[in-house]
């Protein structure tokens, strides 16, 4: 297995981000169509409050540009230094699955206990990915 296999879990994260963006846009457009908001609100995001669902999706969309950036960096670094074995690729897919679970929970039922579990589990996988990469580069594993 080559490091280039890491492109697939990274692409899955990009798709997740895009799906959340589309959901956010659809939710906002629906609010405008139904007269719950004025389109002019989106010029400055000042004034009336957005619908709760739109706020939830907006927050999740922003979240996908926080910790996942470290995921992209660790994957790209692994490809550059040649750490793309089955263990690392499996960890990358594990991260994606946990982020999908987090997105499903956060934008759906939003049960805080489940959301926190998915979120911190994904962070755990991310830390393991970075530790494994660091140890591989150091030549200790």
C-alpha positions in Angstrom: 0.0 0.0 0.0 1.4 3.4 -0.9 1.0 6.7 0.9 -1.2 7.8 -2.0 -4.0 5.7 -0.5 -4.3 8.6 2.0 -5.9 10.7 -0.8 -9.1 8.7 -0.4 -9.8 9.4 3.3 -8.8 13.1 2.7 -11.3 13.2 -0.2 -14.0 11.7 2.0 -13.4 14.6 4.5 -13.7 17.1 1.6 -17.0 15.5 0.6 -18.3 15.6 4.1 -17.4 19.3 4.3 -19.2 19.9 1.0 -22.3 18.1 2.1 -22.5 20.1 5.3 -22.1 23.3 3.2 -24.9 22.3 0.8 -27.1 21.5 3.8 -26.3 24.9 5.3 -27.1 26.6 2.0 -30.4 24.7 1.6 -31.5 25.5 5.2 -30.7 29.2 4.8 -32.4 29.4 1.4 -35.5 27.7 2.8 -35.6 30.3 5.6 -35.6 33.1 3.1 -38.2 31.4 0.8 -40.5 30.9 3.8 -40.1 34.5 4.8 -38.5 33.7 8.1 -35.4 35.7 7.2 -34.5 38.4 4.7 -31.8 37.6 2.2 -30.1 40.9 3.1 -29.2 39.4 6.4 -26.5 37.4 4.6 -24.7 40.5 3.4 -23.4 41.3 6.8 -24.8 38.6 9.1 -26.1 41.4 11.4 -29.7 41.9 12.5 -32.2 39.1 12.8 -31.2 35.7 14.2 -30.8 32.7 12.0 -32.9 29.6 12.5 -31.5 27.2 15.1 -30.8 24.5 12.4 -28.8 27.0 10.3 -26.8 28.0 13.3 -26.1 24.4 14.1 -25.0 23.7 10.5 -23.0 26.8 10.4 -21.1 25.9 13.5 -20.5 22.4 12.2 -19.2 23.8 8.9 -16.7 26.0 10.8 -15.7 23.0 12.9 -14.7 21.2 9.8 -11.9 23.8 9.3 -10.5 23.3 12.8 -9.2 19.9 13.9 -9.5 18.4 10.4 -6.8 20.7 9.2 -4.4 18.7 11.4 -5.8 15.6 9.7 -5.0 16.9 6.3 -1.5 18.0 7.4 -0.7 14.6 9.0 -1.9 12.8 5.9 0.1 15.0 3.5 3.2 14.7 5.7 2.8 11.0 5.8 2.7 10.9 2.0 5.8 13.1 1.7 7.9 11.0 4.1 6.6 7.7 2.8 4.5 6.5 5.8 1.4 5.1 4.0 1.2 1.6 5.4 -2.0 -0.2 6.3 -1.8 0.9 9.9 -1.7 4.6 9.0 -4.3 4.4 6.2 -6.6 2.5 8.6 -6.2 5.2 11.2 -7.0 7.8 8.6 -10.2 6.0 7.7 -11.0 5.6 11.4 -10.7 9.4 11.8 -13.1 9.9 8.8 -15.7 7.5 10.2 -15.6 9.2 13.6 -15.9 12.6 11.9 -18.9 11.3 9.9 -20.4 10.1 13.1 -19.8 13.5 14.7 -21.4 15.3 11.8 -24.4 12.9 11.8 -24.9 13.5 15.5 -24.2 17.2 15.6 -26.4 18.1 12.6 -29.1 15.5 13.5 -30.2 14.6 17.0 -27.4 16.6 18.6 -27.3 14.4 21.7 -24.4 16.1 23.5 -23.1 12.9 25.2 -22.8 11.1 21.8 -21.4 14.1 20.1 -18.7 14.6 22.7 -17.8 10.9 22.5 -17.5 11.0 18.7 -15.6 14.3 18.8 -13.0 13.3 21.4 -12.6 9.8 19.8 -11.7 11.5 16.5 -9.2 13.6 18.4 -7.7 10.4 20.0 -7.2 8.9 16.5 -5.7 12.1 15.3 -3.2 12.2 18.2 -2.3 8.5 17.5 -1.8 9.3 13.8 0.6 12.1 14.7 2.5 10.0 17.3 2.8 7.1 14.8 4.1 9.4 12.1 6.6 11.0 14.5 7.8 7.6 15.7 8.1 6.4 12.1 10.1 9.4 11.1 12.3 9.0 14.2 12.9 5.4 13.1 11.6 3.9 16.4 8.7 1.9 14.8 
